[in-house]
Amino acid sequence: MTPPRQEDGAPKRTRPRGRRGRRDALRPPSWWAAWAVSLAAPAPLILLLNTQLLAPTRDLILYDCGVAAYTWWLVSVALSTRPRALDRRIGLPALYQLHGGLGVLALLLASAHVLNLFTMHPIIYWSGRVAWYLAIFGAVYAALFMSGWLVDRLPLAAAVKRRLGRFLTHEASVWIHRLNFVMIGLVVLHVHVIPRVSAATGFVIAVDLYTLAALAVYLWGKLIAPAAPSRQGTVIANTALNDTTRQVVIAPAAGATAYEPGDFCFVTFHTPGLPAQAHPFSVTFAPEYARASAAAGSPTTASPAPLVLTIRGAGDFTSQLSRLPVGADVALEGPFGRFNRVIAAEDRPLVLLGMGTGIAPLVGLAQAYAASRRVMVLHSVSRPEDLYYDDVLSSLARHNPTFRYNHHRHRYTRADLAALLDADLLAHGRFVVVGPAPAVLAMRHTLRALGVPARHLLDERLTM
């Protein structure tokens, strides 16, 4: 496909993900601010409790531990709605890190609270204990099934997840994670039935307001906002790229938020036989190319641009997408991502390294920047059939003298990269690496060994 021309040779900046994670070495001020605000959230409740309740200092400290733990659980609930404004400032992986970090800190303080206070009242005792047990179970389960931190680094954890994953699907994991709401209800009961605490009326009212606010944010983010007409879409194409990978094209409804190259969205397919759960997928083509591609297949003047998704049938959900019909309704959440925001803010050459379907978000970045700066695209695959965007990338190389494209059977070794990357790219290039999580971690190590500064590395890790 011949690339569409850009008037000024630069990407139009509109607005700058199974599990999907994006990491970079940058820590914007918003990252520090998000942590500071979250950690300080319990302060008003602690102040109210300590001014309204007379108790020994030791007991007050332990009460404060419980208050802080509960508040951080509420903040985590609000963060689970994936606020897009926060994503654009710190990135979704950093948001997940904040969500998980607060959960761990809350569990530590809750443990100090539960293990060092005693009561003979059965409701007080069991409401607190059961909430604590649920918190422990949730933390362990999330570490194994909802986060890639352990699975990506420990083969034993990955093996356990694969074995249990036959019975516990992603959808089941989401519902298990929602046991947090049972825990929240038990904590509210716990607060209200402790006589000396319930006598602190201002504190109890504040706790209830905090709880209602967190639940309102969750209900808005998960139930009300997703029903908005601007967050709907329609499947306009579903084609096989090879025997394991499909390209799904979605036309967003009018008023949908425009996406940028390298972004990803959470997509829910409303089709009988497919789980009605949101899954993250990278947007493959840059907006201008997506419009051109859609017009070539079936003329359209759709605005915003269609979403071109590249999906490998590897999980319990994605393997069923061959049954997705054209015309199917979908719900869209997003777009998310900071790749384009980071790249557009600097003037560095680009090295885009995709492993397998990790090439998907890199194609759009390559299209957006091919005409305006030096770009090197490296695509490693396990078999030739997986080079489904070879024609697109080869066309970019033919039309842009500063664009280079190389594909490789199996993973690039250190020697391969040393032969392909010159000193300028290694020292000054912005590297974006996307692929399976263990492979990305290994590639980061290889690039660091070649002299690439850690602050120049961005990545997206695909964890099943």
C-alpha positions as CSV (number, residue, x, y, z in Angstrom):
1,M,0.0,0.0,0.0
2,T,1.4,3.4,-1.0
3,P,1.8,5.6,2.1
4,P,-0.6,8.6,2.2
5,R,1.2,11.9,2.0
6,Q,1.5,14.2,4.9
7,E,1.5,17.9,4.2
8,D,4.2,18.8,6.7
9,G,5.9,15.4,6.9
10,A,5.2,15.1,10.6
11,P,2.5,13.2,12.5
12,K,-0.6,15.1,13.5
13,R,-0.7,15.3,17.2
14,T,-4.2,14.8,18.4
15,R,-3.9,13.1,21.8
16,P,-1.1,10.9,22.8
17,R,-3.1,-3.5,27.4
18,G,-4.1,-11.6,28.5
19,R,-2.3,-8.5,30.2
20,R,-0.5,-5.7,28.6
21,G,2.1,-3.5,30.2
22,R,4.1,-0.6,29.0
23,R,7.2,0.5,30.9
24,D,9.6,3.3,30.4
25,A,12.5,4.9,32.4
26,L,10.8,8.3,32.5
27,R,9.1,9.4,35.7
28,P,7.1,12.5,34.9
29,P,6.1,14.9,37.7
30,S,2.6,13.5,37.4
31,W,3.9,10.1,38.5
32,W,5.2,11.6,41.8
33,A,2.1,13.6,42.2
34,A,-0.2,10.6,41.8
35,W,1.7,8.7,44.5
36,A,1.8,11.7,46.8
37,V,-1.9,12.3,46.6
38,S,-2.7,8.6,47.0
39,L,-0.5,8.1,50.0
40,A,-2.0,11.3,51.6
41,A,-5.6,10.3,51.0
42,P,-6.0,8.8,54.5
43,A,-4.8,11.9,56.3
44,P,-8.3,13.6,56.7
45,L,-9.7,10.4,58.2
46,I,-6.8,9.9,60.5
47,L,-7.0,13.5,61.7
48,L,-10.7,13.1,62.4
49,L,-10.3,9.9,64.3
50,N,-7.4,11.1,66.4
51,T,-9.2,14.3,67.4
52,Q,-12.5,12.5,68.2
53,L,-11.4,9.3,69.9
54,L,-9.7,9.1,73.3
55,A,-7.4,6.0,73.4
56,P,-3.8,5.1,74.3
57,T,-1.2,6.1,71.7
58,R,-0.5,2.5,70.8
59,D,-4.1,1.8,70.0
60,L,-4.5,5.0,68.1
61,I,-1.5,4.1,65.9
62,L,-3.1,0.7,65.2
63,Y,-6.4,2.3,64.4
64,D,-4.6,4.6,62.1
65,C,-3.1,1.6,60.3
66,G,-6.6,0.2,59.7
67,V,-7.8,3.6,58.4
68,A,-4.9,4.0,56.0
69,A,-5.3,0.5,54.7
70,Y,-9.0,0.9,54.0
71,T,-8.5,4.3,52.3
72,W,-5.8,2.9,50.0
73,W,-8.1,0.0,49.1
74,L,-10.7,2.6,48.1
75,V,-8.2,4.5,46.1
76,S,-7.2,1.2,44.4
77,V,-10.9,0.6,43.5
78,A,-11.1,4.1,41.9
79,L,-7.8,3.4,40.0
80,S,-9.2,0.1,38.6
81,T,-11.4,2.2,36.3
82,R,-8.3,3.2,34.4
83,P,-8.8,7.0,34.3
84,R,-7.6,8.1,30.9
85,A,-6.4,11.5,32.0
86,L,-4.0,9.7,34.4
87,D,-2.9,7.2,31.8
88,R,-1.9,10.0,29.4
89,R,0.2,11.6,32.2
90,I,1.9,8.6,33.8
91,G,1.0,5.6,31.6
92,L,-1.3,2.6,32.3
93,P,1.5,0.4,33.7
94,A,2.5,3.0,36.2
95,L,-1.2,3.3,37.1
96,Y,-1.4,-0.4,37.6
97,Q,1.8,-0.2,39.6
98,L,0.2,2.4,41.8
99,H,-2.9,0.3,42.2
100,G,-0.9,-2.8,43.2
101,G,1.5,-0.9,45.4
102,L,-1.3,0.6,47.4
103,G,-2.8,-2.8,47.8
104,V,0.4,-4.2,49.2
105,L,0.9,-1.3,51.6
106,A,-2.7,-1.6,52.7
107,L,-2.3,-5.3,53.4
108,L,0.8,-4.7,55.5
109,L,-0.9,-2.0,57.6
110,A,-4.1,-4.1,57.8
111,S,-2.0,-7.0,59.1
112,A,-0.5,-4.8,61.8
113,H,-4.1,-3.6,62.7
114,V,-5.6,-7.1,62.9
115,L,-2.8,-8.9,64.6
116,N,-2.2,-6.4,67.4
117,L,-5.8,-5.6,68.4
118,F,-8.2,-7.9,70.2
119,T,-11.9,-8.0,70.8
120,M,-14.4,-10.5,72.2
121,H,-17.3,-9.1,70.1
122,P,-18.0,-11.7,67.4
123,I,-19.2,-9.3,64.7
124,I,-16.2,-7.0,65.2
125,Y,-13.8,-9.9,65.3
126,W,-15.1,-11.8,62.3
127,S,-15.8,-8.8,60.0
128,G,-12.2,-7.6,60.5
129,R,-10.7,-11.1,60.2
130,V,-12.7,-12.2,57.1
131,A,-11.9,-8.8,55.4
132,W,-8.2,-9.5,56.1
133,Y,-8.3,-13.0,54.8
134,L,-9.9,-11.8,51.6
135,A,-7.2,-9.1,51.3
136,I,-4.5,-11.8,51.6
137,F,-6.2,-14.1,49.1
138,G,-6.7,-11.2,46.7
139,A,-3.1,-10.1,46.9
140,V,-1.7,-13.6,46.3
141,Y,-4.2,-14.2,43.5
142,A,-3.5,-10.9,41.8
143,A,0.3,-11.4,42.0
144,L,-0.1,-14.7,40.1
145,F,-3.0,-14.1,37.7
146,M,-3.6,-10.3,37.5
147,S,0.1,-9.1,37.3
148,G,3.0,-10.2,35.2
149,W,5.7,-9.2,37.7
150,L,6.1,-12.8,39.1
151,V,5.1,-14.7,36.0
152,D,7.4,-12.8,33.7
153,R,10.5,-13.5,35.9
154,L,9.9,-16.8,37.7
155,P,9.4,-20.0,35.5
156,L,7.8,-21.8,38.4
157,A,5.2,-19.1,38.8
158,A,4.5,-19.2,35.0
159,A,4.1,-22.9,35.1
160,V,1.7,-22.7,38.0
161,K,-0.3,-20.1,36.2
162,R,-0.5,-22.2,33.0
163,R,-1.7,-25.2,34.9
164,L,-4.3,-23.4,36.9
165,G,-5.2,-21.2,33.9
166,R,-7.0,-24.2,32.3
167,F,-9.7,-23.8,35.0
168,L,-9.4,-20.1,35.8
169,T,-10.0,-18.0,32.8
170,H,-9.3,-14.2,32.6
171,E,-13.0,-13.6,33.1
172,A,-13.0,-15.7,36.2
173,S,-10.0,-13.8,37.5
174,V,-11.8,-10.5,37.0
175,W,-14.8,-11.7,39.1
176,I,-12.5,-13.1,41.8
177,H,-10.8,-9.8,42.0
178,R,-14.2,-8.2,42.6
179,L,-14.3,-9.9,46.0
180,N,-12.7,-6.7,47.1
181,F,-16.2,-5.3,47.3
182,V,-17.1,-7.9,49.8
183,M,-14.1,-6.9,51.8
184,I,-15.1,-3.2,51.6
185,G,-18.6,-4.1,52.9
186,L,-17.1,-6.0,55.8
187,V,-14.8,-3.1,56.7
188,V,-17.7,-0.7,56.7
189,L,-19.6,-3.0,59.0
190,H,-16.5,-3.4,61.2
191,V,-16.3,0.4,61.6
192,H,-20.0,0.8,62.4
193,V,-20.2,-1.9,65.1
194,I,-17.3,-0.8,67.2
195,P,-19.0,1.3,69.9
196,R,-16.1,3.7,70.6
197,V,-15.4,4.3,66.9
198,S,-19.1,4.7,65.9
199,A,-19.4,7.3,68.6
200,A,-16.9,9.5,66.6
201,T,-19.7,10.7,64.3
202,G,-17.7,12.9,62.1
203,F,-15.2,10.2,61.4
204,V,-17.9,7.6,60.6
205,I,-19.6,10.0,58.2
206,A,-16.3,10.7,56.5
207,V,-15.6,7.0,56.1
208,D,-19.0,6.5,54.5
209,L,-18.5,9.5,52.2
210,Y,-15.1,8.1,51.1
211,T,-16.7,4.7,50.5
212,L,-19.6,6.2,48.5
213,A,-17.2,8.3,46.4
214,A,-15.0,5.3,45.5
215,L,-18.0,3.2,44.6
216,A,-19.5,6.1,42.5
217,V,-16.3,6.4,40.6
218,Y,-16.3,2.6,40.0
219,L,-19.9,2.5,38.9
220,W,-19.4,5.5,36.5
221,G,-16.2,4.0,35.0
222,K,-17.5,0.4,34.7
223,L,-21.2,0.7,34.0
224,I,-22.3,4.2,33.0
225,A,-19.5,5.6,30.9
226,P,-19.1,2.4,28.8
227,A,-22.7,2.8,27.6
228,A,-22.1,6.2,26.0
229,P,-22.8,6.2,22.3
230,S,-19.3,7.6,21.6
231,R,-17.7,4.5,23.0
232,Q,-19.4,2.1,20.7
233,G,-18.2,0.7,17.4
234,T,-18.9,-1.7,14.6
235,V,-16.7,-4.5,13.1
236,I,-16.2,-3.7,9.4
237,A,-13.6,-6.4,8.6
238,N,-12.3,-9.6,10.1
239,T,-9.7,-11.3,8.0
240,A,-7.1,-14.0,8.6
241,L,-3.5,-12.9,8.2
242,N,-2.3,-16.5,8.7
243,D,-3.5,-19.6,10.4
244,T,-3.1,-18.1,13.9
245,T,-3.5,-14.3,13.5
246,R,-6.4,-12.1,12.4
247,Q,-6.9,-8.5,11.5
248,V,-10.0,-7.0,12.9
249,V,-11.1,-3.5,11.7
250,I,-13.5,-1.5,13.8
251,A,-15.3,1.7,12.8
252,P,-15.8,3.8,16.0
253,A,-19.0,5.8,16.5
254,A,-19.2,9.5,15.8
255,G,-17.7,11.5,18.7
256,A,-15.2,8.8,19.7
257,T,-11.9,10.0,21.0
258,A,-9.1,10.1,18.4
259,Y,-6.2,7.7,18.9
260,E,-2.5,8.2,18.2
261,P,0.0,5.9,16.7
262,G,1.1,3.2,19.1
263,D,-2.0,3.4,21.3
264,F,-4.1,0.5,22.5
265,C,-7.8,0.1,23.4
266,F,-9.8,-2.2,25.6
267,V,-12.4,-3.9,23.3
268,T,-15.6,-5.8,24.3
269,F,-17.2,-7.8,21.5
270,H,-21.0,-8.1,21.9
271,T,-21.3,-11.3,20.0
272,P,-23.0,-14.6,21.2
273,G,-20.3,-17.2,22.0
274,L,-17.7,-14.6,22.9
275,P,-17.0,-13.6,26.5
276,A,-18.4,-10.1,27.2
277,Q,-15.2,-8.9,28.8
278,A,-12.9,-6.1,27.8
279,H,-9.5,-7.2,26.4
280,P,-6.6,-4.9,25.4
281,F,-5.4,-4.7,21.8
282,S,-2.9,-2.5,20.1
283,V,-3.9,-0.2,17.3
284,T,-1.8,-1.3,14.3
285,F,-2.1,1.4,11.7
286,A,-1.6,5.2,12.1
287,P,-4.9,7.1,11.6
288,E,-4.1,8.3,8.1
289,Y,-3.2,4.8,6.9
290,A,-6.2,3.3,8.6
291,R,-8.5,5.6,6.7
292,A,-6.7,4.8,3.5
293,S,-6.9,1.1,4.1
294,A,-10.6,1.2,5.0
295,A,-11.4,3.2,1.9
296,A,-9.6,0.7,-0.3
297,G,-11.7,-2.1,1.1
298,S,-15.1,-0.4,1.4
299,P,-15.3,3.4,0.7
300,T,-15.8,5.3,3.9
301,T,-15.4,8.9,5.2
302,A,-15.5,7.7,8.8
303,S,-14.2,10.1,11.4
304,P,-12.5,9.3,13.6
305,A,-10.3,6.8,11.8
306,P,-11.0,3.1,11.9
307,L,-9.1,0.9,14.4
308,V,-7.0,-1.8,12.8
309,L,-6.3,-4.5,15.3
310,T,-3.9,-7.4,14.9
311,I,-4.9,-10.3,17.1
312,R,-3.1,-13.6,17.6
313,G,-5.4,-16.5,18.7
314,A,-3.4,-17.7,21.7
315,G,-5.7,-17.3,24.7
316,D,-9.1,-18.6,25.7
317,F,-10.8,-15.6,24.2
318,T,-8.7,-14.6,21.1
319,S,-8.8,-18.1,19.7
320,Q,-12.5,-17.7,19.1
321,L,-12.4,-14.5,17.1
322,S,-12.7,-16.3,13.7
323,R,-16.5,-16.4,14.6
324,L,-16.7,-12.7,14.9
325,P,-19.0,-11.5,12.1
326,V,-18.8,-8.2,10.2
327,G,-21.4,-5.9,11.6
328,A,-20.9,-7.0,15.2
329,D,-21.3,-4.3,17.8
330,V,-18.3,-3.6,20.1
331,A,-17.7,-1.3,23.1
332,L,-14.4,0.6,23.2
333,E,-12.5,1.9,26.1
334,G,-9.5,4.2,25.5
335,P,-7.4,4.9,23.7
336,F,-4.5,4.5,26.1
337,G,-0.7,4.8,25.8
338,R,2.2,7.1,26.0
339,F,4.4,5.9,23.1
340,N,3.6,8.7,20.8
341,R,3.6,11.3,23.5
342,V,7.1,10.4,24.5
343,I,8.4,10.1,20.9
344,A,6.8,13.4,19.7
345,A,8.3,15.3,22.6
346,E,11.9,14.6,21.5
347,D,13.9,14.6,18.3
348,R,15.6,11.2,18.4
349,P,16.0,8.5,15.8
350,L,13.7,5.6,16.4
351,V,14.5,1.9,16.7
352,L,11.2,-0.2,16.8
353,L,11.8,-3.8,17.7
354,G,8.8,-6.1,17.5
355,M,8.8,-9.8,18.4
356,G,5.9,-11.8,16.8
357,T,2.6,-9.9,17.1
358,G,4.6,-7.3,19.1
359,I,5.0,-5.6,15.7
360,A,1.4,-4.4,15.8
361,P,1.7,-1.0,17.7
362,L,5.1,-0.4,16.0
363,V,3.6,-0.4,12.5
364,G,1.6,2.8,13.3
365,L,4.6,4.5,14.8
366,A,6.7,3.6,11.8
367,Q,4.0,5.0,9.5
368,A,3.8,8.2,11.6
369,Y,7.5,9.0,11.7
370,A,8.9,7.4,8.5
371,A,9.0,10.8,6.7
372,S,10.2,13.0,9.5
373,R,13.1,11.2,11.2
374,R,15.5,8.3,11.0
375,V,13.6,5.0,11.7
376,M,14.8,1.4,12.0
377,V,12.2,-1.3,12.3
378,L,13.3,-4.8,13.4
379,H,10.8,-7.7,13.3
380,S,11.7,-11.2,14.6
381,V,9.4,-14.1,13.9
382,S,9.4,-17.8,14.5
383,R,8.2,-18.6,10.9
384,P,7.9,-16.7,7.6
385,E,4.1,-16.8,7.8
386,D,4.2,-14.3,10.7
387,L,5.6,-11.5,8.5
388,Y,2.1,-10.3,7.7
389,Y,3.1,-6.6,7.6
390,D,6.2,-7.2,5.4
391,D,4.6,-5.4,2.4
392,V,3.6,-2.4,4.5
393,L,7.0,-1.9,6.1
394,S,8.9,-2.6,2.8
395,S,6.8,0.0,1.1
396,L,7.8,2.6,3.8
397,A,11.4,1.7,3.2
398,R,11.1,2.3,-0.5
399,H,9.4,5.6,-0.1
400,N,11.5,7.1,2.7
401,P,15.3,7.3,2.4
402,T,15.9,7.5,6.2
403,F,13.7,4.4,6.9
404,R,15.2,0.9,7.3
405,Y,13.4,-2.4,7.8
406,N,14.9,-5.7,8.7
407,H,13.1,-9.0,9.6
408,H,14.8,-12.0,11.2
409,R,13.9,-15.7,11.8
410,H,14.0,-16.2,15.5
411,R,15.1,-13.7,18.1
412,Y,17.8,-11.1,17.4
413,T,21.1,-12.0,19.1
414,R,23.5,-9.4,20.5
415,A,25.8,-10.1,17.5
416,D,22.8,-9.5,15.1
417,L,22.0,-6.2,16.8
418,A,25.6,-5.0,16.9
419,A,25.8,-5.5,13.1
420,L,22.5,-3.7,12.4
421,L,22.7,-0.7,14.9
422,D,25.4,1.9,14.5
423,A,26.9,4.0,17.3
424,D,24.5,6.9,16.8
425,L,21.4,4.7,17.2
426,L,22.8,2.9,20.2
427,A,23.8,6.2,22.0
428,H,20.9,8.5,20.9
429,G,18.1,6.4,19.6
430,R,14.7,5.9,21.2
431,F,14.1,2.2,21.4
432,V,10.6,0.8,21.6
433,V,10.5,-3.0,22.3
434,V,7.3,-5.0,22.1
435,G,6.7,-8.7,22.5
436,P,6.2,-11.6,25.0
437,A,7.2,-10.4,28.5
438,P,10.2,-12.8,29.0
439,A,11.5,-12.0,25.5
440,V,11.2,-8.2,26.2
441,L,13.1,-8.5,29.5
442,A,15.8,-10.5,27.8
443,M,16.0,-7.9,24.9
444,R,16.3,-5.0,27.4
445,H,19.2,-6.8,29.0
446,T,20.8,-7.3,25.5
447,L,20.3,-3.7,24.5
448,R,21.7,-2.4,27.8
449,A,24.8,-4.6,27.2
450,L,25.2,-2.9,23.8
451,G,25.3,0.5,25.5
452,V,21.7,1.7,25.1
453,P,20.9,4.0,28.1
454,A,18.0,2.7,30.2
455,R,16.2,6.1,29.9
456,H,16.0,5.5,26.1
457,L,14.1,2.3,26.4
458,L,10.3,2.0,26.2
459,D,8.6,-1.4,26.1
460,E,5.3,-3.2,26.0
461,R,5.1,-6.6,27.5
462,L,2.5,-9.1,26.3
463,T,1.5,-11.5,29.1
464,M,-1.1,-14.1,28.5
